[in-house]
Amino acid sequence: MADTYTDAEREMRQEIFRLRAVVRELDNRLNAGRDYLMTVPIDKITVKNTLLAFGWNENGFDPE
């Protein structure tokens, strides 16, 4: 079967695939953070462990 996509369409498709991978990774980070926080007793949840659970450093600005 012949490739009927133009160069621009192929580039757009590659970008879509790349962005889907980024979204999957971010979704995994959110799920991992949520799963971790679900194991922490409510009186032990801090800003620090919440930031760390979602993949940020203690300062809340720099991703790990």
Secondary structure as a PSIPRED ss2 file (coil, helix, strand):
# PSIPRED VFORMAT (PSIPRED V4.0)

   1 M C   1.000  0.000  0.000
   2 A C   1.000  0.000  0.000
   3 D C   1.000  0.000  0.000
   4 T C   1.000  0.000  0.000
   5 Y C   1.000  0.000  0.000
   6 T C   1.000  0.000  0.000
   7 D H   0.000  1.000  0.000
   8 A H   0.000  1.000  0.000
   9 E H   0.000  1.000  0.000
  10 R H   0.000  1.000  0.000
  11 E H   0.000  1.000  0.000
  12 M H   0.000  1.000  0.000
  13 R H   0.000  1.000  0.000
  14 Q H   0.000  1.000  0.000
  15 E H   0.000  1.000  0.000
  16 I H   0.000  1.000  0.000
  17 F H   0.000  1.000  0.000
  18 R H   0.000  1.000  0.000
  19 L H   0.000  1.000  0.000
  20 R H   0.000  1.000  0.000
  21 A H   0.000  1.000  0.000
  22 V H   0.000  1.000  0.000
  23 V H   0.000  1.000  0.000
  24 R H   0.000  1.000  0.000
  25 E H   0.000  1.000  0.000
  26 L H   0.000  1.000  0.000
  27 D H   0.000  1.000  0.000
  28 N H   0.000  1.000  0.000
  29 R H   0.000  1.000  0.000
  30 L H   0.000  1.000  0.000
  31 N H   0.000  1.000  0.000
  32 A H   0.000  1.000  0.000
  33 G H   0.000  1.000  0.000
  34 R H   0.000  1.000  0.000
  35 D H   0.000  1.000  0.000
  36 Y H   0.000  1.000  0.000
  37 L H   0.000  1.000  0.000
  38 M C   1.000  0.000  0.000
  39 T C   1.000  0.000  0.000
  40 V C   1.000  0.000  0.000
  41 P C   1.000  0.000  0.000
  42 I H   0.000  1.000  0.000
  43 D H   0.000  1.000  0.000
  44 K H   0.000  1.000  0.000
  45 I C   1.000  0.000  0.000
  46 T C   1.000  0.000  0.000
  47 V H   0.000  1.000  0.000
  48 K H   0.000  1.000  0.000
  49 N H   0.000  1.000  0.000
  50 T H   0.000  1.000  0.000
  51 L H   0.000  1.000  0.000
  52 L H   0.000  1.000  0.000
  53 A H   0.000  1.000  0.000
  54 F C   1.000  0.000  0.000
  55 G C   1.000  0.000  0.000
  56 W E   0.000  0.000  1.000
  57 N C   1.000  0.000  0.000
  58 E C   1.000  0.000  0.000
  59 N C   1.000  0.000  0.000
  60 G C   1.000  0.000  0.000
  61 F C   1.000  0.000  0.000
  62 D C   1.000  0.000  0.000
  63 P E   0.000  0.000  1.000
  64 E C   1.000  0.000  0.000
